Amino acid sequence: MALFTREEALRYHCAWRTGKLETVPVKPCRNAKDLSMAYSPGVAQPCLEIAADPRKVFDYTNKGNLVAVVSNGTAVLGLGNIGPLAGKPVMEGKGVLFKIFADIDVYDINISAMTPAEVIQCVKWLEPTFGGVNLEDIKAPECFEIEQTLIREMNIPVFHDDQHGTAIISGAGILNAAEIAGKRMEDLRVVVSGAGASATACTRFYELLGVPRENIAIFDSKGHLNKSRKGLHPTKQYSADAQKKEYANLAEAFQGADVFLGLSTKGLVSQDMVKSMGKNPIIFAMANPDPEITYADAKAARPDAIMGTGRSDFPNQINNVSGFPFIFRGALDAGSRMINEDMKLAAAKAIADLAKQPVPTDVLDMYGEKSATFGIDYVIPKALDYRLLEWEAPAVAQAAMDTGVATKALDIARYKDDLKNRLGEARKRIEAYVASYHLDF
C-alpha cells in the first residue's frame, strides 16, 4: 500500500520553502562587529592562516563537514536518463539523508556534463570547497572510469554510492545470511541478474568477502557473461573470463545455487527457479520498486529462504542509507584522503555485527514491530536504526587510520560518545527549525 499520494508528494516538495534544503548561518550576525568578522575585514585573518598552512582550511571553514552530491542525471533511481534538472529532487533528498543520519552538510551539484572527461574535470574543480564527493546516478559504464580517475587524482574521499552502497549493505547481509544458513563464503555459488554499476560493485565486493570469482555467474540482458561472449566491456569481461561453465539461461544457473542477487527488473525469477536452489537459499531481489520475485512468492516456494528486497514493507530491507552517511562521517572525521577497500569492508562488518545486538524499542516502534531478533528475517539492521552511526563511522575511521589514508588520529572510544551526542544535538536543531515552518503533510 502506498504511503502517500502523487499530490502529497508534489505538495511536500513545492510548499514554501520549495525543495528540501536551505543554507543557514551558524555564526551570529547581529551587529557591526559580527558583520565585520563574518566578512570584511575580519575574514582576512582565517584567509591568511589558510594561505600559510592549507590544512587549516579544516579549522576555519566547513570543508571538513561538507560533501558534494554530484550527478549528471543519466541514471536516476528507476527513472533512467532524465537529466540533471529532473534529477535534482533526488540529489536534494540525498542531502537530507546525509544531514539527518550523520550531521553532514551537502550541496547538490547537478551538472550538464555528459562525457567522462567533462564530469571528471568538473568534479576536480570542486576539491577546494568540499571534504568529500558522493557521485550519484551516473550511468554505467562511464561511472567506473569517472570514479576511479577521481580517486586517483583527488585528495578527498570520492564514493559512487550506486556502486558501493549496495555492495556494502548487501555484503553485510550475505555475511550474516551465510552464517545463519551454515555456509562458508568460499563455498557460495552466486547467481546475479544485472550487470550495471551496482551489480558490478557487488560482485567485486563479494570477492573481498571470500566468494571465489568463478563461483559468481552474472547475467545481463543478453544472457550469461562467459568466454563465448564477444565485445564485452572490461567490467563484464572480468567476470566472463573467470567462468568455468556456460549457462544457457538464468533458470539453469539457479539449480543448486546458494545466493541470488537481483539488480535488474521485476518478474524475472519464478517460483520453480527458487525451488531449484540449494538448501537455505539466500535471495536478495532488489529491483525497485518491484523485485525480481516478490517476497510472498519466494517464501511460498522456499520457506527456508533468507529473503531480502529494497523495500521497507518486508523483512531484510537492503537500503543504501544504512551505509553512505556513516561511511562519509568516519572518512571525514579521520581526514581520510579516500575511501578504500578496507574501509568498505569495515563498514560491512560493522553493519553485520550490529544486527546481532538487541534492537531498542524505539527503533522497533518506527516500524510498528514488537521484536526483531538475529535470524532468517533479520540479517541486517533496520535502515532507521540510529545506532548505525556509532557502530559504522568509528569502524570506517579506524580502518582509515590503520591503512594510512587518515590525516587525523582519533580516540575511537571518545569518538563514539561524541558521535552519539552530536547526532542528538543536530536532530534537535533540525526538528525545531522545520517545525517553525508549520508544515503539515
C-alpha positions in Angstrom: 0.0 0.0 0.0 1.4 3.4 -1.0 2.3 5.7 2.0 1.4 8.8 0.1 -0.5 10.1 -3.0 1.1 11.8 -6.0 -0.5 15.1 -4.9 1.0 14.7 -1.4 4.5 14.1 -2.8 4.3 17.1 -5.0 2.9 19.3 -2.2 5.8 18.2 0.1 8.3 19.4 -2.5 6.7 22.7 -3.5 5.4 24.0 -0.2 7.3 27.1 1.0 10.2 26.8 1.1 10.4 25.0 -2.2 12.7 22.0 -2.3 14.2 20.2 0.7 17.4 22.1 1.7 18.3 25.6 2.9 21.6 27.2 3.8 21.6 28.6 7.4 24.3 30.6 9.1 25.8 29.0 12.2 27.6 32.1 13.5 25.8 35.3 14.7 25.5 38.4 12.6 23.6 40.7 14.9 25.7 43.9 14.8 28.5 45.7 13.1 31.2 43.7 14.9 29.7 40.4 13.9 29.3 41.5 10.3 32.9 42.7 10.1 34.2 39.4 11.5 32.0 37.3 9.2 33.1 39.2 6.1 35.3 42.2 5.8 37.8 43.0 7.3 37.8 40.1 9.9 37.6 37.3 7.3 41.1 38.2 6.2 42.5 36.6 9.3 41.5 33.0 8.6 42.3 33.6 4.9 45.9 34.4 5.8 46.1 31.4 8.2 45.0 29.1 5.4 47.3 30.6 2.9 50.2 29.9 5.2 49.0 26.4 6.1 46.4 24.8 3.7 45.4 22.2 6.3 43.9 25.0 8.5 41.1 25.2 6.0 39.5 22.4 8.1 39.8 24.6 11.2 38.3 27.8 9.8 35.8 26.6 7.2 33.1 24.0 6.8 35.1 21.9 4.3 35.6 19.1 6.7 31.9 18.5 7.1 30.8 19.3 3.5 30.1 16.8 0.8 29.2 17.4 -2.8 26.5 15.1 -4.2 27.3 15.2 -7.9 25.1 13.9 -10.7 24.6 14.4 -14.4 21.2 12.7 -14.2 22.0 9.9 -16.6 20.8 7.0 -14.4 18.3 8.4 -11.8 16.7 5.9 -9.4 14.4 3.8 -11.5 13.7 6.7 -13.9 16.7 6.4 -16.2 18.4 9.2 -18.1 16.2 12.2 -17.1 19.0 14.8 -17.0 20.4 16.9 -14.2 17.3 19.2 -13.8 14.8 16.4 -13.3 17.3 14.5 -11.1 17.8 17.5 -8.7 15.0 16.4 -6.3 16.8 13.1 -5.8 20.1 14.9 -5.1 18.4 17.2 -2.6 16.9 14.1 -0.9 20.4 12.6 -0.6 21.4 15.8 1.1 18.6 15.4 3.6 19.7 11.9 4.4 23.3 12.9 4.9 22.2 15.6 7.4 19.5 13.6 9.3 21.6 10.4 9.7 25.1 11.8 10.1 25.0 15.6 10.5 26.9 16.1 7.2 26.2 19.2 5.2 25.6 18.8 1.5 25.4 20.9 -1.6 23.8 19.0 -4.5 25.8 19.7 -7.7 23.7 18.9 -10.8 25.9 19.2 -13.9 25.3 19.3 -17.6 28.4 17.2 -18.3 27.8 14.0 -20.3 31.2 12.6 -21.1 33.5 11.1 -18.5 36.2 13.7 -19.3 33.7 16.6 -18.6 32.4 15.1 -15.4 36.0 14.4 -14.2 37.2 17.9 -14.8 34.1 19.5 -13.3 34.4 17.4 -10.1 38.2 18.1 -9.8 37.5 21.8 -9.9 35.3 21.4 -6.7 38.0 20.0 -4.5 38.9 23.3 -2.7 35.3 23.6 -1.4 34.4 20.1 -0.4 35.7 17.5 2.1 34.2 14.6 0.0 32.3 13.8 -3.2 29.4 11.4 -3.4 28.8 10.5 -7.1 25.2 9.7 -7.7 23.0 8.4 -10.6 25.7 8.4 -13.3 25.2 5.6 -15.8 27.5 2.6 -16.4 30.0 2.0 -17.8 31.0 5.7 -17.7 30.7 5.8 -13.9 33.6 3.3 -13.5 36.1 5.4 -15.3 34.8 8.6 -13.6 35.1 7.2 -10.1 38.5 5.5 -10.5 40.0 8.6 -12.2 38.8 10.9 -9.4 40.0 8.6 -6.7 43.5 8.6 -8.2 43.6 12.3 -8.9 41.9 13.9 -5.9 43.0 14.0 -2.2 39.5 13.8 -0.7 37.1 10.8 -0.5 35.2 10.0 -3.7 32.5 7.4 -3.5 30.0 6.3 -6.1 27.1 5.2 -3.8 25.1 3.5 -6.6 28.0 1.0 -6.8 29.5 0.6 -3.4 26.5 1.4 -1.1 24.5 -1.5 -2.4 27.6 -3.7 -2.3 28.4 -2.9 1.3 24.8 -3.3 2.6 24.1 -6.5 0.7 27.6 -7.8 1.6 26.8 -7.3 5.3 23.5 -9.2 4.7 25.3 -12.1 2.9 27.9 -12.4 5.7 25.1 -12.9 8.3 22.8 -14.9 6.0 25.6 -17.4 5.2 26.3 -17.7 9.0 22.6 -18.4 9.6 22.4 -20.9 6.7 25.6 -22.7 7.9 27.5 -21.9 4.7 31.1 -20.6 4.2 31.7 -17.6 2.0 34.3 -19.6 -0.1 31.7 -22.2 -0.9 28.9 -20.0 -2.0 27.7 -20.2 -5.6 26.1 -16.8 -6.6 23.8 -16.0 -9.5 23.4 -12.3 -10.4 20.7 -10.8 -12.6 22.0 -7.4 -13.8 25.5 -6.2 -14.9 25.3 -2.5 -14.3 27.1 -0.3 -11.7 25.6 -1.9 -8.6 25.9 -5.5 -9.8 29.5 -5.0 -10.8 30.4 -3.4 -7.5 28.5 -6.1 -5.5 30.3 -9.0 -7.2 33.7 -7.4 -6.7 32.9 -6.8 -3.1 31.7 -10.4 -2.5 35.1 -11.5 -3.8 36.7 -9.4 -1.0 34.4 -11.2 1.4 35.7 -14.6 0.2 33.5 -15.7 -2.6 35.6 -17.1 -5.5 35.2 -15.1 -8.7 34.5 -18.3 -10.7 31.5 -19.0 -8.4 29.7 -15.8 -9.4 27.6 -16.2 -12.6 26.4 -12.8 -13.9 23.6 -12.3 -16.4 22.9 -9.2 -18.5 20.1 -8.6 -20.9 21.8 -10.9 -23.5 22.5 -13.8 -21.2 25.3 -15.3 -19.1 28.7 -13.5 -19.1 31.1 -16.2 -20.2 34.1 -16.7 -22.5 31.9 -17.2 -25.6 30.6 -13.6 -25.4 32.4 -11.2 -27.6 32.9 -7.4 -27.4 32.2 -7.1 -23.7 33.2 -4.0 -21.7 36.2 -4.7 -19.4 34.0 -4.7 -16.3 31.9 -7.6 -17.9 34.9 -9.3 -19.4 36.4 -9.6 -15.9 33.5 -11.9 -14.9 33.3 -13.7 -18.2 37.0 -14.7 -18.1 36.5 -16.5 -14.7 33.6 -18.7 -15.7 34.3 -22.4 -16.0 30.7 -23.2 -17.0 28.4 -21.6 -19.5 24.7 -21.4 -18.6 22.1 -21.4 -21.3 19.8 -19.2 -19.2 19.0 -17.9 -15.7 16.9 -20.9 -14.7 19.8 -23.3 -15.4 22.1 -21.2 -13.2 19.6 -21.3 -10.4 19.9 -25.0 -10.0 21.7 -25.7 -6.7 22.8 -22.1 -6.3 23.3 -20.7 -2.8 22.7 -17.0 -3.5 20.6 -14.9 -5.9 21.3 -11.2 -6.3 18.8 -9.3 -8.3 19.6 -5.8 -9.6 17.6 -5.9 -12.8 13.9 -5.8 -13.3 10.7 -7.3 -11.9 9.3 -10.7 -12.6 12.4 -12.4 -13.9 12.5 -15.1 -11.3 9.9 -17.8 -11.0 8.9 -20.0 -8.0 10.3 -23.0 -9.9 13.7 -21.3 -10.2 13.7 -20.6 -6.4 12.7 -24.2 -5.7 15.7 -25.5 -7.6 18.2 -23.6 -5.4 20.3 -25.3 -2.7 19.5 -25.7 1.0 18.6 -22.5 2.9 19.0 -20.2 -0.2 19.8 -16.5 0.1 17.7 -14.4 -2.2 18.3 -10.6 -2.4 15.9 -9.4 -5.1 16.5 -5.7 -5.2 14.9 -4.4 -8.4 12.9 -1.3 -7.3 10.1 -0.8 -6.7 9.1 -4.3 -7.7 11.7 -7.1 -7.1 12.6 -9.9 -9.5 10.3 -12.2 -7.4 8.0 -11.0 -4.7 8.7 -11.8 -1.0 5.5 -13.8 -0.8 6.2 -15.9 -3.9 9.8 -16.6 -2.8 8.8 -17.6 0.7 5.9 -19.7 -0.5 8.3 -21.6 -2.8 11.1 -22.0 -0.2 10.1 -21.3 3.4 13.8 -21.8 4.3 14.9 -18.9 2.1 16.6 -15.9 3.6 14.8 -13.2 1.5 15.7 -9.5 1.2 14.5 -6.7 -1.0 14.9 -3.0 -1.3 11.5 -2.4 0.2 10.7 -1.3 3.8 7.5 -3.3 4.0 9.2 -6.7 4.1 12.0 -8.1 6.2 15.7 -7.6 5.4 15.5 -4.3 3.6 18.7 -3.6 1.7 18.9 0.2 1.7 22.0 2.4 0.9 21.0 4.8 3.7 22.5 2.2 6.0 25.9 2.9 4.6 26.8 6.1 2.9 26.1 8.7 5.7 28.2 6.8 8.2 31.0 5.9 5.8 31.4 9.5 4.9 31.1 10.5 8.6 34.0 8.2 9.5 36.1 9.2 6.5 35.6 13.0 7.1 36.4 12.8 10.8 39.6 10.9 10.2 40.6 13.4 7.5 40.8 10.5 5.1 42.2 11.0 1.6 40.0 8.3 0.1 37.5 5.5 0.9 39.5 2.4 0.3 38.5 -1.3 0.3 39.5 -1.8 3.9 37.1 1.0 4.9 34.3 -0.6 2.9 34.9 -4.0 4.5 35.0 -2.4 7.9 31.6 -0.8 7.2 30.1 -4.1 6.1 31.4 -6.0 9.1 30.1 -3.3 11.5 26.7 -3.4 9.9 26.7 -7.2 10.2 27.8 -7.1 13.8 25.1 -4.6 14.8 22.4 -7.0 13.5 23.4 -9.4 16.3 22.6 -6.9 19.0 19.3 -6.4 20.8 17.1 -3.9 19.0 15.9 -0.9 21.0 12.2 -0.5 21.5 12.2 3.0 19.9 13.7 1.5 16.7 11.0 -1.2 16.6 8.3 1.4 17.1 9.4 3.2 13.9 8.4 0.1 12.0 5.4 -0.9 14.2 7.1 -4.1 15.3 7.3 -5.7 18.7 10.6 -7.6 18.2 13.5 -8.3 15.9 16.0 -11.0 16.6 19.0 -12.0 14.6 17.9 -14.8 12.3 16.2 -15.6 9.0 14.0 -12.5 9.0 16.6 -10.1 10.5 20.0 -10.4 8.9 20.8 -6.6 8.6 19.8 -3.7 10.9 16.8 -1.6 10.2 17.6 1.3 7.9 16.4 3.8 10.6 18.5 2.3 13.4 20.3 5.3 14.7 23.0 3.1 16.2 24.5 2.6 12.8 26.3 5.9 13.3 28.2 4.8 16.4 29.0 1.4 15.0 29.8 2.1 11.4 31.6 5.5 11.4 34.2 4.5 14.0 34.9 1.3 12.2 35.5 3.2 9.0 37.6 5.8 10.7 39.7 3.1 12.4 40.3 1.4 9.0 41.4 4.7 7.5 43.9 5.1 10.3 45.1 1.5 10.1 45.7 1.8 6.3 47.5 5.1 6.4 45.0 7.2 4.5 43.8 9.2 7.5 45.4 12.6 8.3 43.9 12.7 11.8 44.3 10.4 14.8 41.1 9.7 16.7 40.5 8.2 20.1 37.8 5.8 19.0 36.2 5.3 22.4 35.8 9.0 22.8 34.8 9.4 19.2 31.8 7.0 19.7 30.5 9.1 22.5 31.0 12.3 20.6 29.0 10.9 17.6 26.0 10.0 19.8 25.9 13.4 21.3 26.5 15.2 18.0 23.6 13.5 16.2 21.2 14.1 19.1 22.0 17.8 19.1 21.8 18.0 15.3 18.4 16.4 15.2 17.1 18.8 17.9 18.1 21.8 15.7 16.6 20.3 12.6 13.3 19.4 14.2 13.0 22.8 15.8 13.8 24.6 12.5 11.5 22.5 10.4 8.7 22.9 12.9 9.0 26.7 12.7 7.6 26.5 9.1 4.3 24.9 10.4 4.1 22.5 7.5 1.7 19.6 7.7 1.7 16.8 5.1 
